[in-house]
Amino acid sequence: MTPSKNTKAKTKWQTEVYYLDSCNCDWGCPCQFNARPTHGNCEGVGGIHIIKGKYGNIRLDRLNLAWIASFPGPIHEGHGKASYYVDDSATGEQFDALSVIITGEAGGGPFGVYRSVIETSQEPKRARITFQEKGTHSQVKVEDDKIVVAGAQLEPMRNPVTGKIHRAIIELPTGFESNRLETYSLKNMFANDGFLNFKYAGTYGSIQHASWKGP
């Protein structure tokens, strides 16, 4: 039986994750500092690999999540649109648990914050989510019914004059996603799931090792 919404909101959960974040902003992403997005709007793809986690008594180890989001202006001004995807290898219980976590309904974590600025969204769907944590070359790919609907792949930032690799770390002691972000460029980042559609390269990406919990 699926728990009621009131029960879901009270259920304690915690996860240790790798989070690949990507968007259409310049390297560094002004949104991380509560500044306006580079081009005025914000579009991005996020991939999550749960190293270990649980929702109540439901184990969530080694499962993947992904989401696509688009905002017409700064994220904090709201009016966002989002698509959510849950690992197709999840059991029914795990799918329900991960659905309320990623949509923010469970409370806590970064998605509790994002829930307040998402205006329109699709219900979570099962998908084949491939997540590779390989530092500079980390990537996420989302396949819905054998069609690739979203993805993001990191690559090094390079000095435009010398071609040498830049290495940069953003530290945010009070960051709600993570307090340490290894930042990179994007080899590619795209979404085409019938609800959101965009494509970028050479923009901002990061990989984070984070711990999230709620409510």
Secondary structure, 3 states (H helix, E strand, C coil): CCCCHHHHHHCCEEEEEEEEEEECCCCCCHHHHCCCCCCCCEEEEEEEEEEEEEECCEECCCCEEEEEEEECCCHHHCCEEEEEEEECCCCHHHHHHHHHHHCCCCCCHHHHHHCCCEEEECCCEEEEEEEECCHHHCEEEEEECCEEEEEEEEECEECCCCCCEECEEEECCCCCCCCEEEEEEEEEEEEECCCCEEEECCCEEEEEEEEEEEC
